[in-house]
């Protein structure tokens, strides 16, 4: 923005005038034109010629467009972009001009015909590349050499046809790789699907997790393309795979996956039949997918406990009653007894859980209600544990789990009081670095730490741990950060420690040598 002064105005008046001009400029923004629809869709038979139409509406200054039919390219994340040309140049013919001038307030149409290939599969798609050719000089004519940047805006319109009267057997669809990846501490399915043929396909895919005993522990997880993961259902899971394209199928697992060996089974279907099925071996290590452990606990390898920590409060906005959910994912019935104790194992009177005993059949779930006694409130915070003792049918297996419980009564503001140790490489696994954190305060924390490793101009290496799992007063914990395989050498480590969800993160720096 270029501004000029006004004689006699003060600096404050000048600033106010400039700010007012900025506000007026921002408030006057309007789109220059509109295209409807962005995707032309139809049903047809092989070899049929269909007619398409797109409507352009102008709103401001005139715009010059050029229109070019193009083939489409699909990338691994599922995004579709334009190729340089159209493979079959005679398949799309424009009835309107390939050069179009859209005036302010005018309405014009892009019309044409599209002849579908006779050997097409069940899904065909091509594009129209609409390029803004409006010319604006950089400046007035001058004898001096000029330098400038010109932005060219392009819009990709798509023509899509679902083909009828097609044999459903159209060639093999391949699942080339499959596994679990860590995203923000949670497990996500990640698989590559390859369509090696000249025909497009509309597909759907689902995944399941099977444990080492052959039990289905997570079932019917719909998979989608990475580029459509934020779309609403059912669009999120509709797979349109272009010819000779490899795409990534992904989804977050809806339930935690715990350490052990599994089979990841992926089924791909079209409207009539299975087209691909593949199983992949998956090993979940002790420190994989750490965020899920701050959300869900486990006892006897089959009982899920949610949440993994409970906060009761007499303060404004707090909860005096919180449900504790139990779910039996095993094939045997389990009996569970719950006892409220302090951290030394002595029973406490200010905390109550109902019922104290439950029996869960295979696949069954139950909610326990955790609340404080009416006479428990005083000026101090209190801490306790719910000790869950689980015993499987016929007493073949037993196990226990402690769920920490806080009752907050003290409304005085306080700053977190923590100390961080020195980053060290794990002696048993050079791909893991460790960091000790200690809570010296009187209230629990929910820390999440991000370590950024930098060296010169190389891209930074970022790893995370903590994931807001509780750190009780006077408690110390060793956080473990997993590194990529190729990380070696001397790095500067920047540690961003967010100690509570409502407290700004702190920053410290150390140096570390990775073997």
C-alpha positions as CSV (number, residue, x, y, z in Angstrom):
1,X,0.0,0.0,0.0
2,X,1.3,3.5,-0.9
3,X,0.0,6.4,1.2
4,X,0.5,10.2,1.0
5,X,0.5,12.7,3.7
6,X,-2.2,15.4,4.3
7,X,-1.0,18.9,5.2
8,X,-1.6,19.7,8.9
9,X,-2.5,16.2,10.1
10,X,-0.8,14.7,13.2
11,X,0.9,11.3,13.1
12,X,-2.0,9.8,15.0
13,X,-4.5,11.2,12.5
14,X,-2.4,9.8,9.6
15,X,-2.3,6.3,11.2
16,X,-6.1,6.4,11.7
17,X,-6.7,7.4,8.1
18,X,-4.4,4.6,6.8
19,X,-6.1,2.0,9.0
20,X,-9.5,3.2,7.8
21,X,-8.4,2.8,4.2
22,X,-7.2,-0.7,4.9
23,X,-10.5,-1.7,6.5
24,X,-12.5,-0.3,3.6
25,X,-10.3,-2.1,1.1
26,X,-10.8,-5.5,2.9
27,X,-14.5,-5.0,3.3
28,X,-15.0,-4.4,-0.5
29,X,-13.6,-7.9,-1.5
30,X,-15.9,-9.8,-3.9
31,X,-15.3,-12.8,-6.1
32,X,-14.6,-11.9,-9.8
33,X,-16.7,-14.7,-11.3
34,X,-18.4,-18.0,-10.6
35,X,-18.4,-21.4,-12.3
36,X,-21.2,-23.9,-11.9
37,X,-20.9,-26.9,-11.7
38,X,-17.3,-27.7,-11.0
39,X,-17.8,-31.3,-11.9
40,X,-20.1,-32.5,-14.7
41,X,-21.5,-36.0,-13.8
42,X,-23.5,-38.4,-16.0
43,X,-24.3,-42.0,-16.7
44,X,-23.6,-43.5,-20.1
45,X,-22.7,-46.6,-22.1
46,X,-19.4,-47.3,-23.9
47,X,-19.0,-45.3,-27.0
48,X,-21.9,-42.9,-26.2
49,X,-21.5,-39.1,-26.9
50,X,-22.9,-36.9,-24.2
51,X,-23.3,-33.1,-24.1
52,X,-21.9,-31.0,-21.3
53,X,-22.4,-27.4,-20.2
54,X,-20.7,-25.2,-17.6
55,X,-22.1,-21.8,-16.6
56,X,-19.8,-18.8,-15.9
57,X,-21.2,-15.7,-14.2
58,X,-19.1,-12.5,-14.0
59,X,-19.4,-9.9,-11.2
60,X,-16.6,-7.3,-11.7
61,X,-14.0,-6.5,-14.4
62,X,-13.9,-8.3,-17.7
63,X,-11.8,-11.5,-17.7
64,X,-10.3,-13.4,-20.7
65,X,-10.3,-17.2,-20.5
66,X,-8.9,-20.0,-22.6
67,X,-10.4,-23.5,-22.4
68,X,-8.4,-26.6,-23.2
69,X,-9.5,-30.3,-22.8
70,X,-6.9,-32.3,-20.9
71,X,-6.4,-35.7,-19.4
72,X,-6.2,-36.2,-15.7
73,X,-3.4,-37.4,-13.4
74,X,-4.1,-38.8,-9.9
75,X,-1.5,-38.5,-7.2
76,X,-0.8,-40.8,-4.3
77,X,-2.9,-38.6,-1.9
78,X,-5.8,-38.9,-4.3
79,X,-5.6,-35.4,-5.6
80,X,-6.4,-35.0,-9.3
81,X,-4.4,-32.5,-11.5
82,X,-4.3,-31.7,-15.2
83,X,-2.0,-33.4,-17.7
84,X,-0.5,-31.2,-20.5
85,X,-2.8,-32.6,-23.2
86,X,-5.7,-34.9,-23.8
87,X,-4.7,-38.5,-24.8
88,X,-7.7,-39.0,-27.2
89,X,-7.8,-35.6,-28.8
90,X,-11.1,-36.3,-30.6
91,X,-13.0,-37.4,-27.5
92,X,-13.9,-33.9,-26.3
93,X,-15.1,-31.2,-28.7
94,X,-15.9,-27.7,-27.7
95,X,-19.1,-26.2,-29.2
96,X,-18.4,-22.9,-27.7
97,X,-15.2,-20.9,-28.4
98,X,-12.0,-22.0,-26.8
99,X,-11.3,-18.3,-26.1
100,X,-13.9,-16.6,-24.0
101,X,-14.3,-13.0,-22.6
102,X,-16.5,-12.7,-19.6
103,X,-17.7,-9.2,-18.8
104,X,-18.8,-7.8,-15.5
105,X,-22.3,-9.0,-14.8
106,X,-22.4,-11.3,-17.9
107,X,-23.3,-14.9,-18.0
108,X,-21.7,-17.2,-20.6
109,X,-21.5,-21.0,-21.1
110,X,-18.8,-23.5,-22.0
111,X,-20.5,-26.2,-24.1
112,X,-19.2,-29.3,-25.8
113,X,-19.6,-33.0,-26.5
114,X,-17.7,-35.9,-24.9
115,X,-17.5,-39.3,-26.7
116,X,-16.7,-42.1,-24.3
117,X,-14.2,-44.8,-25.3
118,X,-15.7,-48.1,-26.4
119,X,-13.4,-50.1,-24.2
120,X,-13.9,-48.0,-21.1
121,X,-14.2,-49.4,-17.6
122,X,-16.9,-48.5,-15.1
123,X,-15.6,-45.0,-14.5
124,X,-14.2,-42.4,-16.9
125,X,-13.0,-38.8,-16.3
126,X,-11.4,-36.0,-18.3
127,X,-10.9,-32.3,-17.6
128,X,-11.3,-28.8,-19.0
129,X,-8.4,-26.5,-18.0
130,X,-9.7,-22.9,-17.8
131,X,-6.9,-20.4,-17.8
132,X,-7.2,-16.7,-16.9
133,X,-5.5,-14.8,-19.7
134,X,-6.3,-11.3,-18.6
135,X,-3.4,-9.0,-19.4
136,X,-2.4,-6.2,-17.0
137,X,0.8,-4.2,-17.7
138,X,3.2,-4.1,-14.8
139,X,3.7,-0.3,-15.3
140,X,3.8,2.4,-17.8
141,X,6.1,2.1,-20.8
142,X,9.6,3.0,-19.9
143,X,13.1,2.6,-21.5
144,X,14.4,1.2,-18.3
145,X,14.6,-2.6,-17.7
146,X,11.7,-3.9,-15.7
147,X,11.3,-6.9,-13.4
148,X,8.0,-8.3,-12.2
149,X,6.0,-11.4,-11.3
150,X,2.9,-12.5,-13.2
151,X,0.5,-14.9,-11.6
152,X,-1.5,-17.3,-13.9
153,X,-4.7,-18.7,-12.5
154,X,-6.1,-21.9,-13.7
155,X,-9.3,-23.8,-12.9
156,X,-9.7,-27.5,-13.5
157,X,-13.3,-28.5,-14.4
158,X,-14.0,-32.3,-14.5
159,X,-16.2,-34.5,-16.6
160,X,-17.1,-37.8,-14.9
161,X,-19.1,-40.7,-16.3
162,X,-20.3,-43.8,-14.7
163,X,-20.4,-46.5,-17.4
164,X,-23.3,-48.9,-17.5
165,X,-23.3,-52.4,-19.3
166,X,-19.8,-53.1,-18.2
167,X,-18.5,-56.5,-17.2
168,X,-17.6,-56.3,-13.5
169,X,-14.4,-58.3,-14.1
170,X,-12.1,-55.6,-15.3
171,X,-8.7,-56.8,-14.3
172,X,-6.8,-57.1,-11.0
173,X,-6.6,-54.3,-8.5
174,X,-3.5,-54.7,-6.3
175,X,-2.8,-53.8,-2.7
176,X,1.0,-53.4,-2.7
177,X,1.8,-52.4,0.9
178,X,-0.1,-52.0,4.2
179,X,0.6,-51.2,7.8
180,X,0.0,-48.8,10.7
181,X,1.5,-45.3,10.9
182,X,1.7,-42.9,13.8
183,X,-0.2,-39.6,13.5
184,X,-0.2,-37.4,16.6
185,X,0.4,-40.5,18.7
186,X,-2.6,-42.5,17.4
187,X,-2.6,-45.5,15.0
188,X,-3.8,-45.0,11.4
189,X,-4.1,-47.6,8.6
190,X,-1.9,-46.8,5.6
191,X,-2.1,-48.9,2.5
192,X,-1.2,-48.4,-1.2
193,X,-3.7,-49.5,-3.9
194,X,-2.5,-49.8,-7.5
195,X,-4.8,-49.7,-10.5
196,X,-2.6,-50.9,-13.4
197,X,-5.3,-50.8,-16.1
198,X,-6.6,-48.3,-18.6
199,X,-10.0,-48.3,-16.9
200,X,-11.0,-46.2,-13.9
201,X,-12.7,-47.8,-10.9
202,X,-15.2,-46.7,-8.3
203,X,-14.4,-48.7,-5.1
204,X,-14.8,-49.0,-1.4
205,X,-12.3,-50.4,1.1
206,X,-12.4,-51.6,4.7
207,X,-9.8,-52.8,7.2
208,X,-9.8,-55.0,10.2
209,X,-7.2,-55.9,12.9
210,X,-6.8,-59.6,13.9
211,X,-4.7,-60.5,16.9
212,X,-2.2,-63.4,17.2
213,X,-5.0,-65.6,18.6
214,X,-7.1,-65.1,15.5
215,X,-9.7,-62.8,17.1
216,X,-11.0,-59.7,15.3
217,X,-10.2,-56.9,17.7
218,X,-11.1,-54.0,15.4
219,X,-13.5,-54.6,12.6
220,X,-15.1,-52.8,9.6
221,X,-12.9,-49.6,9.5
222,X,-13.8,-47.7,6.2
223,X,-10.8,-46.4,4.3
224,X,-10.6,-43.2,2.3
225,X,-8.1,-41.2,0.2
226,X,-5.8,-38.8,2.0
227,X,-7.1,-35.8,0.1
228,X,-10.7,-36.6,1.1
229,X,-10.2,-37.4,4.8
230,X,-12.0,-34.2,5.9
231,X,-15.0,-34.7,3.6
232,X,-18.3,-35.6,5.1
233,X,-19.6,-39.1,4.8
234,X,-20.3,-40.9,2.4
235,X,-18.0,-38.8,0.2
236,X,-15.0,-39.4,2.5
237,X,-14.9,-43.2,1.8
238,X,-15.9,-43.1,-1.9
239,X,-12.8,-44.2,-3.9
240,X,-12.5,-43.0,-7.5
241,X,-9.3,-44.4,-8.8
242,X,-8.1,-43.2,-12.3
243,X,-6.4,-45.5,-14.8
244,X,-2.8,-46.5,-14.0
245,X,-2.8,-44.7,-10.7
246,X,-1.5,-45.6,-7.2
247,X,-3.3,-44.1,-4.3
248,X,-3.0,-44.2,-0.5
249,X,-5.9,-45.6,1.6
250,X,-6.0,-44.3,5.1
251,X,-8.2,-44.1,8.3
252,X,-7.7,-43.6,12.0
253,X,-8.3,-46.8,14.0
254,X,-11.5,-46.1,16.1
255,X,-10.1,-48.0,19.1
256,X,-6.6,-48.4,20.7
257,X,-4.2,-51.1,19.4
258,X,-1.9,-52.4,22.1
259,X,1.6,-54.0,21.9
260,X,1.6,-57.4,20.1
261,X,1.5,-59.0,16.7
262,X,-1.5,-58.6,14.4
263,X,-2.8,-59.2,10.9
264,X,-4.1,-56.1,9.1
265,X,-6.7,-57.3,6.6
266,X,-7.9,-55.0,3.8
267,X,-10.9,-55.7,1.6
268,X,-11.6,-53.7,-1.6
269,X,-15.0,-54.0,-3.3
270,X,-16.9,-52.4,-6.2
271,X,-20.7,-52.4,-6.4
272,X,-20.9,-56.0,-7.2
273,X,-18.0,-58.0,-5.8
274,X,-14.7,-58.2,-4.0
275,X,-11.8,-57.0,-6.2
276,X,-8.9,-57.3,-3.9
277,X,-8.1,-58.7,-0.4
278,X,-4.7,-58.7,1.3
279,X,-3.3,-59.3,4.8
280,X,-0.2,-57.6,6.1
281,X,1.7,-58.5,9.2
282,X,1.9,-55.7,11.8
283,X,3.9,-55.5,15.0
284,X,3.0,-52.9,17.6
285,X,5.9,-52.1,19.9
286,X,5.8,-51.1,23.6
287,X,6.3,-47.4,22.8
288,X,4.2,-47.2,19.6
289,X,1.1,-44.9,19.5
290,X,1.7,-43.3,22.8
291,X,-1.3,-40.9,22.7
292,X,-3.8,-43.7,23.0
293,X,-2.4,-44.6,26.5
294,X,-3.3,-41.2,27.8
295,X,-6.9,-41.8,26.8
296,X,-7.5,-45.5,27.4
297,X,-6.2,-48.0,29.9
298,X,-6.2,-51.8,29.7
299,X,-6.3,-54.8,32.0
300,X,-5.9,-58.5,31.2
301,X,-5.1,-57.5,27.6
302,X,-8.8,-57.6,26.8
303,X,-10.6,-55.0,29.1
304,X,-10.5,-51.4,27.9
305,X,-10.9,-48.7,30.6
306,X,-11.9,-45.2,29.6
307,X,-10.9,-42.6,30.7
308,X,-7.4,-43.5,32.0
309,X,-7.6,-40.7,34.6
310,X,-10.6,-38.9,36.3
311,X,-10.9,-35.3,37.5
312,X,-13.6,-34.4,39.9
313,X,-14.0,-30.8,41.1
314,X,-16.0,-28.6,43.4
315,X,-14.8,-25.5,41.5
316,X,-16.9,-23.6,39.0
317,X,-17.3,-25.6,35.8
318,X,-16.0,-28.8,37.3
319,X,-17.6,-32.2,37.4
320,X,-18.8,-33.9,40.6
321,X,-19.6,-37.2,38.8
322,X,-17.7,-38.9,35.9
323,X,-18.6,-42.2,34.2
324,X,-15.9,-44.9,33.9
325,X,-16.4,-47.2,30.9
326,X,-15.4,-50.8,30.8
327,X,-15.4,-53.0,27.7
328,X,-14.5,-56.7,27.4
329,X,-13.0,-57.3,24.0
330,X,-11.9,-60.9,24.9
331,X,-13.7,-64.2,24.3
332,X,-14.0,-65.0,28.0
333,X,-16.2,-63.5,30.7
334,X,-14.4,-61.3,33.3
335,X,-15.3,-60.2,36.8
336,X,-14.0,-56.8,38.0
337,X,-13.8,-55.4,41.5
338,X,-13.1,-51.7,42.1
339,X,-11.6,-50.2,45.3
340,X,-11.0,-46.5,46.0
341,X,-7.6,-46.0,47.8
342,X,-5.0,-43.4,48.4
343,X,-1.6,-43.7,46.8
344,X,-0.4,-45.9,49.7
345,X,-3.2,-48.4,49.3
346,X,-5.4,-47.2,52.1
347,X,-9.2,-47.0,51.4
348,X,-10.5,-43.4,51.2
349,X,-14.0,-42.3,52.3
350,X,-14.4,-39.2,50.1
351,X,-14.5,-41.1,46.9
352,X,-17.3,-43.4,45.8
353,X,-17.8,-45.8,42.8
354,X,-21.0,-47.6,41.9
355,X,-21.2,-50.5,41.4
356,X,-18.1,-51.8,43.0
357,X,-18.3,-55.2,41.3
358,X,-19.3,-56.0,37.7
359,X,-19.4,-59.1,35.5
360,X,-18.6,-58.6,31.8
361,X,-19.4,-61.3,29.2
362,X,-17.5,-61.5,26.0
363,X,-18.1,-58.3,24.0
364,X,-20.0,-56.7,26.9
365,X,-19.5,-53.2,28.3
366,X,-20.5,-51.4,31.5
367,X,-20.3,-47.9,32.9
368,X,-19.4,-47.2,36.5
369,X,-20.2,-43.9,38.2
370,X,-17.4,-42.2,40.0
371,X,-18.4,-39.4,42.4
372,X,-17.3,-37.6,45.6
373,X,-19.0,-38.0,48.9
374,X,-21.0,-35.0,50.0
375,X,-18.8,-34.1,52.9
376,X,-15.5,-34.4,51.0
377,X,-15.0,-30.8,50.0
378,X,-12.5,-28.6,51.8
379,X,-9.8,-26.1,50.8
380,X,-7.3,-28.7,49.6
381,X,-7.0,-30.8,46.5
382,X,-7.1,-34.5,47.0
383,X,-5.7,-37.5,45.1
384,X,-6.7,-41.2,45.1
385,X,-6.7,-44.2,42.9
386,X,-9.4,-46.6,41.6
387,X,-7.8,-50.0,41.8
388,X,-9.4,-52.4,39.3
389,X,-8.9,-56.1,40.0
390,X,-9.9,-58.3,37.1
391,X,-10.3,-62.1,37.0
392,X,-11.2,-64.1,34.0
393,X,-13.7,-67.0,33.9
394,X,-12.5,-70.0,35.9
395,X,-9.7,-67.8,37.4
396,X,-7.4,-68.6,34.6
397,X,-6.0,-65.0,34.4
398,X,-5.9,-62.1,36.8
399,X,-4.7,-58.5,36.4
400,X,-5.0,-55.1,37.9
401,X,-5.0,-51.4,36.8
402,X,-4.8,-48.2,38.8
403,X,-6.8,-45.2,37.5
404,X,-5.7,-41.9,39.2
405,X,-8.5,-39.7,40.5
406,X,-8.1,-36.0,41.4
407,X,-10.6,-33.9,43.4
408,X,-9.9,-30.2,42.9
409,X,-11.0,-27.8,45.7
410,X,-8.3,-25.1,45.7
411,X,-9.1,-22.3,43.3
412,X,-5.9,-20.3,44.0
413,X,-3.9,-19.8,40.8
414,X,-0.5,-21.5,40.6
415,X,2.3,-21.9,38.1
416,X,3.6,-25.4,37.2
417,X,6.7,-26.4,39.0
418,X,8.6,-29.0,36.9
419,X,12.2,-29.9,36.1
420,X,13.5,-31.5,32.9
421,X,16.5,-33.8,32.8
422,X,19.1,-34.2,30.1
423,X,18.2,-35.8,26.7
424,X,19.9,-39.2,26.4
425,X,20.0,-41.9,23.8
426,X,18.5,-45.2,25.0
427,X,21.3,-47.7,25.5
428,X,19.2,-50.6,24.0
429,X,17.7,-48.7,21.1
430,X,19.6,-45.8,19.4
431,X,16.3,-44.8,17.6
432,X,14.8,-43.7,21.0
433,X,15.8,-40.7,23.1
434,X,14.8,-40.3,26.7
435,X,14.0,-37.3,28.9
436,X,13.1,-37.3,32.6
437,X,10.4,-34.9,33.8
438,X,9.5,-34.3,37.4
439,X,6.4,-32.5,38.9
440,X,7.4,-30.6,42.0
441,X,4.1,-28.9,42.4
442,X,0.9,-29.8,44.4
443,X,-1.4,-30.3,41.4
444,X,-1.2,-32.9,38.6
445,X,0.0,-31.8,35.1
446,X,-0.8,-33.1,31.7
447,X,2.5,-32.6,29.8
448,X,3.1,-32.9,26.1
449,X,6.7,-32.3,24.8
450,X,7.9,-31.7,21.3
451,X,11.6,-32.1,20.6
452,X,12.9,-30.5,17.4
453,X,16.4,-31.6,16.3
454,X,18.2,-29.1,14.0
455,X,21.6,-29.2,12.3
456,X,22.7,-26.5,9.8
457,X,20.4,-26.1,6.9
458,X,19.0,-29.6,7.0
459,X,15.3,-30.1,7.5
460,X,14.4,-30.4,11.2
461,X,13.5,-33.7,12.8
462,X,10.4,-33.5,15.1
463,X,9.3,-36.1,17.6
464,X,6.8,-36.0,20.4
465,X,6.0,-37.7,23.7
466,X,3.8,-37.2,26.8
467,X,0.4,-36.7,25.0
468,X,-1.2,-35.1,28.1
469,X,-1.0,-38.2,30.2
470,X,-1.2,-37.2,33.9
471,X,1.9,-36.5,35.9
472,X,0.9,-36.5,39.6
473,X,2.4,-34.3,42.3
474,X,6.0,-35.5,43.2
475,X,5.9,-37.9,40.3
476,X,8.8,-38.4,37.9
477,X,8.4,-40.1,34.5
478,X,10.8,-41.0,31.6
479,X,9.4,-39.8,28.3
480,X,10.6,-41.7,25.2
481,X,10.8,-40.1,21.8
482,X,11.1,-42.2,18.6
483,X,13.4,-41.0,15.9
484,X,13.5,-41.8,12.1
485,X,16.0,-44.5,11.1
486,X,18.5,-42.2,9.4
487,X,18.9,-39.7,12.2
488,X,22.6,-39.6,13.2
489,X,25.2,-37.0,14.2
490,X,25.3,-33.9,16.5
491,X,22.0,-31.9,16.8
492,X,20.7,-29.0,18.7
493,X,17.6,-30.1,20.5
494,X,14.8,-27.6,21.2
495,X,12.3,-28.8,23.7
496,X,8.8,-27.2,23.7
497,X,7.1,-28.4,26.9
498,X,3.3,-27.8,27.2
499,X,2.7,-28.7,30.8
500,X,-1.1,-28.1,30.8
501,X,-3.7,-27.7,28.1
502,X,-4.3,-24.1,29.3
503,X,-0.6,-23.0,30.0
504,X,1.7,-21.6,27.3
505,X,4.6,-23.9,26.4
506,X,8.1,-23.3,27.7
507,X,11.3,-23.7,25.6
508,X,14.6,-25.1,26.6
509,X,17.6,-26.1,24.4
510,X,20.2,-28.9,24.7
511,X,22.8,-30.6,22.4
512,X,22.6,-34.3,21.7
513,X,24.8,-36.8,19.7
514,X,23.0,-39.6,18.0
515,X,25.1,-42.7,17.0
